[in-house]
Amino acid sequence: MDIRELTNRMNTFVSAKGWYETGTKRPQTPRNLSISLSLEAAEILEHFQWREEVVDKEGLASELADVALYLLQLASVSEIDLEQAILNKLKINATREWDQA
């Protein structure tokens, strides 16, 4: 499965919940999705609070999936080809110099 198929599945889910409808309590705007993405990313940190290793791998996987789904949705409503954006960024990063420290 690729990014496009995952995005299609996310769009199907959001449509089924009615979150694209006018008046929904979960409007799929870039702002709202950015906030949700940030909140879910912060929840990943809870898995490492006071420890260095992963204790709850299933819980961490669930939080990572939440982040990925919000990222896919944000790219979709912003009309960004996330797959191409990632490939472009990898190309740019390949030419960058990174600190050794």
C-alpha positions as CSV (number, residue, x, y, z in Angstrom):
1,M,0.0,0.0,0.0
2,D,1.3,3.5,-0.9
3,I,0.7,7.0,0.4
4,R,-2.1,7.6,-2.1
5,E,-4.0,4.5,-1.0
6,L,-3.6,5.4,2.6
7,T,-4.8,8.9,1.9
8,N,-7.8,7.5,0.0
9,R,-8.6,5.3,3.0
10,M,-8.4,8.3,5.3
11,N,-10.7,10.3,3.1
12,T,-13.2,7.4,3.1
13,F,-13.1,7.3,6.9
14,V,-13.5,11.1,7.2
15,S,-16.4,11.1,4.7
16,A,-18.1,8.3,6.5
17,K,-17.9,10.3,9.8
18,G,-19.4,13.3,8.1
19,W,-16.4,15.5,8.9
20,Y,-16.4,17.1,5.4
21,E,-20.0,18.3,6.0
22,T,-20.9,21.9,6.8
23,G,-21.5,22.4,10.5
24,T,-19.4,19.4,11.6
25,K,-17.8,19.5,15.0
26,R,-14.5,18.4,13.3
27,P,-14.0,20.6,10.3
28,Q,-11.1,19.4,8.2
29,T,-9.3,22.7,7.8
30,P,-5.5,23.0,7.6
31,R,-5.4,24.8,10.9
32,N,-7.5,22.2,12.8
33,L,-5.5,19.4,11.3
34,S,-2.2,21.1,12.1
35,I,-3.3,21.4,15.8
36,S,-4.4,17.8,15.9
37,L,-1.1,16.7,14.3
38,S,0.9,18.6,16.9
39,L,-1.2,17.2,19.8
40,E,-0.8,13.6,18.6
41,A,2.9,14.1,18.1
42,A,3.2,15.3,21.6
43,E,1.5,12.1,22.8
44,I,4.4,10.2,21.4
45,L,6.6,11.9,24.0
46,E,4.6,10.3,26.8
47,H,6.0,7.0,25.8
48,F,9.5,8.2,26.6
49,Q,8.8,10.3,29.7
50,W,11.3,9.1,32.4
51,R,12.7,6.3,30.2
52,E,14.9,5.8,27.2
53,E,13.3,2.7,25.7
54,V,9.9,1.7,24.4
55,V,7.9,-0.1,27.0
56,D,4.5,-0.1,25.3
57,K,5.2,-0.8,21.6
58,E,1.6,-1.2,20.7
59,G,0.6,2.1,22.3
60,L,3.5,3.8,20.6
61,A,2.5,2.3,17.3
62,S,-1.0,3.6,17.8
63,E,0.2,7.2,18.4
64,L,2.5,7.0,15.4
65,A,-0.5,5.9,13.3
66,D,-2.5,8.9,14.6
67,V,0.3,11.2,13.6
68,A,0.6,9.6,10.1
69,L,-3.2,9.9,9.6
70,Y,-3.4,13.5,10.5
71,L,-0.3,14.2,8.3
72,L,-2.0,12.5,5.3
73,Q,-5.2,14.4,5.9
74,L,-3.4,17.7,6.3
75,A,-1.5,17.1,3.0
76,S,-4.8,16.1,1.3
77,V,-6.9,19.1,2.3
78,S,-3.9,21.4,1.5
79,E,-3.7,19.8,-1.9
80,I,-0.1,18.7,-1.4
81,D,1.3,15.6,-3.0
82,L,3.0,14.3,0.1
83,E,4.8,11.5,-1.7
84,Q,6.4,14.0,-4.1
85,A,7.1,16.4,-1.2
86,I,9.0,13.6,0.6
87,L,11.0,12.7,-2.4
88,N,11.8,16.3,-3.0
89,K,12.9,16.8,0.6
90,L,15.1,13.7,0.5
91,K,16.8,15.0,-2.7
92,I,17.5,18.4,-1.0
93,N,18.7,16.7,2.2
94,A,21.1,14.6,0.2
95,T,23.0,17.7,-0.8
96,R,23.1,19.3,2.7
97,E,26.0,19.1,5.1
98,W,25.1,17.8,8.5
99,D,26.9,18.6,11.8
100,Q,29.1,15.7,13.0
101,A,28.3,16.4,16.7
